[in-house]
Structure formats: C-alpha cells, structure tokens
Amino acid sequence: MLALVIDTSSAAVTAGVVDDDRLLAERVTVNARAHGELLTPSIRACLAEAGAAMTDLAAVVAGVGPGPFTGLRVGLVTAAAICDALRIPGYPVCSLDAIAAAHPDRNRLLVAGDARRKEIYWALYDAGRRRTEPAVGKPADLPPELGAGAAVGAGAELYAEVLGLPVLNGAYPTVRGLATVALDRLRAGADGEPFTPLYLRRPDAQVPAAAKPVGS
C-alpha cells in the first residue's frame, strides 16, 4: 500500500512515501518556524522521487504529537485535507511512539521531545511499547520511580545533564518510525481514524475577554 507519511510535531518538517514497509522517499528539514512553507514542497519532492502522483496514494500516516500548537496543526490539517480529497484512510501515530520505534531492543527508554519553556514532552517505553501516557513537564520533575536507563529525542539531547541518562541517536520522528507504528493498519487496510492532536497544554494565544461596558 502506497502511503504518504508526515510529521510536524517538532522543529523537523518530515515527509516521506512508503510502500508497505519499504521506504521510497524522505525529506527532513529542521526549521521550527517554517512548517507551513516547507511541508507541501517536501511532499511534492517525495512523490516525485517515488515516481508517484498524489492520486496513487492509498493512505496517509501523520504524527499527532505531542507538539506545539502552530506547527502540529499544519501537518494534521494537510493530512486531513489529503484524506478527504482522495477519500483514503488516515492513520494517526503518537510522534513519541515513532521515535521509540527506532529502538525496539531498548527497555526503560525515555523518549523526550522539546516542548520549549524549558519543558519536555515525554513517555516511557519497553521494546518500543509505550508504558506511560504522553506528558509534559520540566526534566527535573520526572517521577523518580520511572527508572529509565536511556533517553532519546530532541528534549533528551537538550537536557542531557538534567536527565543524567545516556542519550541515543534520533532527535525527531522519522518516516520509517511513523510507518512502523502504523504498519499493521496499513497492511490490513483498516478504517481511517481522526487526526486528533496531542497538544497536552493550551496554546499561547487566547481569545480576548469580552470588553467591559464603559460606565456613564
């Protein structure tokens, strides 16, 4: 099954094309401020490299975070629009799961993304399987009972001294990691699911409060 794979949950703008478990093309550009400008050209470049047209796609796999509001919604709106236009299924993947998928032999692995504000998005994994729900918080405030033996992700690299753990390679979700998590659904041709974002905290922008009436 030919599938488009995208992720904009981090500073990396990631796009790729896979055929079942075979990687045909991948583009990764690290630019936290240009998700909207970079994603569509990356998708087009991947399709061209794979020798495929948009109409050849049978599914879309997209990382749903956790991630910052603005960047994350760029990828999810794009994924949903393609699925709607082509009437093909969409398969959401937790972006932390995709990072962990690159280390299936590791137990007690802490996956930590950069959540900004001196915080990380994190979850604990055994052999690629998530053992805790995704959460956000300061690296120094992680529960001591986690017992993590190693860490991976952009947040792990940024706060390596605070976490005090060996850091593995793999700062961002990869096309192969995202596709691996969704592989059973891809092979089965499973029904699509909504791309529901994992924000974990409220966006910085807030709706202004109603203006108070001016007294006479």
C-alpha positions, 0 to 999 in steps of 0.5 A: 500500500502506497502511503504518504507519511508526515510529521510536524510535531517538532522543529523537523518538517518530515515527509516521506512515501512508503510502500508497505514497509519499504521506504521510497522517499524522505525529506527532513528539514529542521526549521521550527518556524517554517512548517507551513512553507516547507511541508507541501514542497517536501511532499511534492519532492517525495512523490516525485522521487517515488515516481508517484502522483498524489492520486496513487496514494492509498493512505496517509500516516501523520504524527499527532504529537505531542507538539506545539500548537502552530506547527502540529496543526499544519501537518494534521490539517494537510493530512486531513485535507489529503484524506478527504480529497482522495477519500483514503484512510488516515492513520494517526501515530503518537510522534513519541511512539515513532521515535521509540520505534527506532529502538525496539531492543531498548527497555526503560527508554525515555523518549523526550521531545522539546516542548520549549519553556524549558519543558519536555514532552515525554513517555516511557517505553519497553521494546518500543511499547509505550508504558506511560501516557504522553506528558509534559513537564520540566526534566527535573520533575520526572517521577523518580520511580520511572527508572529509565536507563536511556533517553532519546529525542530532541528534549533528551539531547537538550537536557542531557545533564538534567536527565543524567541518562545516556542519550541515543541517536534520533532527535525527531520522528522519522518516516520509517518510525511513523510507518512502523507504528502504523504498519499493521493498519496499513497492511490490513487496510483498516478504517481511517481514524481522526487526526486528533492532536496531542497538544497536552497544554493550551496554546499561547494565544487566547481569545480576548475577554469580552470588553467591559461596558464603559460606565456613564 
